[in-house]
Amino acid sequence: MPKRNAFESELVTAALALMQLNDFVAFRVNNTPAYDTKRRVFRSFRGRKGVSDIIAVARGIRVGDDKKVGDLFGRILCVECKALKGVVSADQRRFLRDIETTGGISLIIRCLDDLSGDLRELGYDIRG
């Protein structure tokens, strides 16, 4: 099993911190298979392949009297974190396409500035 790029792991950690600082409900999704030490094998994978590194719920954009409004409020936001030369797999592309097809937001980022910029383009005022 190939090891995850250390940069990608750091990017996931930084992206989560940025999203949480900006009031998104966000969490890390770990699709790495678990190793069974008793049987000395990896447990079979039963989830969906290609699920993004970060799953979040888009917060409402505050307008006027501190009301949360906007088309983004409550929508799922999936973020795939890749190293500069990292390749998005077919399973990951399929997952991101399915998210968009069902009304969610999908992003592929290669640095923290990508995430900040993408969120600003969506209309968010991003701190940090």
C-alpha positions in Angstrom: 0.0 0.0 0.0 1.5 3.4 -1.0 2.1 5.9 1.8 0.3 9.2 1.7 2.3 12.2 0.8 3.4 14.0 4.0 2.6 17.3 2.3 -1.0 16.2 1.6 -1.4 15.3 5.3 -0.1 18.7 6.4 -2.4 20.4 3.8 -5.4 18.5 5.2 -4.6 19.6 8.7 -4.1 23.2 7.6 -7.3 23.2 5.5 -9.3 21.8 8.4 -7.9 24.5 10.7 -8.8 27.3 8.2 -12.3 25.9 7.7 -12.9 25.6 11.5 -11.6 29.1 12.1 -14.2 30.3 9.6 -17.1 28.5 11.2 -17.5 25.6 8.9 -18.4 22.2 10.3 -15.6 20.2 8.9 -14.0 16.8 9.5 -11.3 14.6 8.1 -12.3 11.4 6.2 -9.7 8.7 6.5 -10.0 6.0 3.8 -6.8 4.2 4.8 -7.6 0.5 5.4 -7.1 -0.8 8.9 -4.5 -3.4 9.6 -5.7 -6.4 11.6 -2.7 -7.4 13.8 -4.2 -10.7 14.8 -4.8 -11.9 11.3 -1.9 -9.9 9.8 -3.9 -8.6 6.9 -5.6 -5.4 5.9 -9.4 -5.5 6.6 -11.5 -5.4 3.5 -12.7 -2.0 2.5 -16.5 -1.6 2.7 -16.9 2.2 2.1 -17.1 4.2 -1.0 -13.8 4.6 -2.9 -12.7 8.2 -3.7 -14.3 10.0 -0.8 -12.7 13.4 -0.3 -10.2 14.2 2.4 -12.4 16.8 4.0 -16.2 16.8 4.3 -17.8 20.0 5.5 -21.1 21.8 5.7 -21.1 25.2 4.1 -22.2 27.9 6.5 -24.6 30.7 5.6 -23.2 34.0 4.4 -24.0 36.7 6.9 -26.0 39.6 5.5 -27.5 42.6 7.2 -29.0 41.8 10.6 -26.6 38.9 11.2 -28.9 36.5 9.3 -27.5 33.5 7.6 -28.7 33.5 4.0 -27.5 32.4 0.6 -27.6 29.4 -1.8 -24.6 27.9 0.0 -26.2 27.5 3.5 -26.2 23.9 4.6 -24.7 22.5 1.4 -22.1 19.7 1.6 -18.6 20.9 0.7 -16.0 18.2 -0.2 -12.3 19.1 -0.5 -9.7 16.8 -2.1 -6.2 17.8 -1.0 -3.3 17.0 -3.4 0.4 17.7 -3.6 1.5 19.9 -6.5 2.2 16.8 -8.6 -0.5 14.6 -7.0 -3.0 12.9 -9.3 -6.7 12.8 -8.7 -7.8 9.3 -9.2 -10.8 8.2 -11.3 -12.7 7.2 -8.1 -12.0 10.7 -6.6 -13.2 12.5 -9.7 -16.3 10.3 -9.8 -17.1 11.2 -6.1 -16.5 14.9 -6.7 -18.7 14.8 -9.8 -21.5 13.0 -7.9 -21.3 15.7 -5.1 -21.7 18.5 -7.7 -24.5 16.6 -9.5 -26.5 16.4 -6.3 -26.1 20.1 -5.5 -23.0 20.0 -3.4 -19.7 21.9 -3.7 -16.4 20.1 -4.6 -12.9 21.5 -4.5 -9.5 20.2 -5.4 -6.7 22.1 -3.6 -2.9 21.9 -3.9 -2.2 24.6 -1.3 -4.0 26.6 1.4 -4.3 29.6 -0.9 -6.3 27.5 -3.3 -8.9 26.8 -0.5 -9.0 30.5 0.6 -9.4 31.7 -3.0 -12.0 29.1 -3.9 -14.1 29.9 -0.8 -13.8 33.7 -1.5 -15.0 33.0 -5.1 -18.0 31.3 -3.6 -18.7 34.5 -1.6 -17.2 33.8 1.8 -15.2 36.4 3.7 -12.3 34.2 4.9 -10.2 35.0 7.9 -6.7 33.6 8.3 
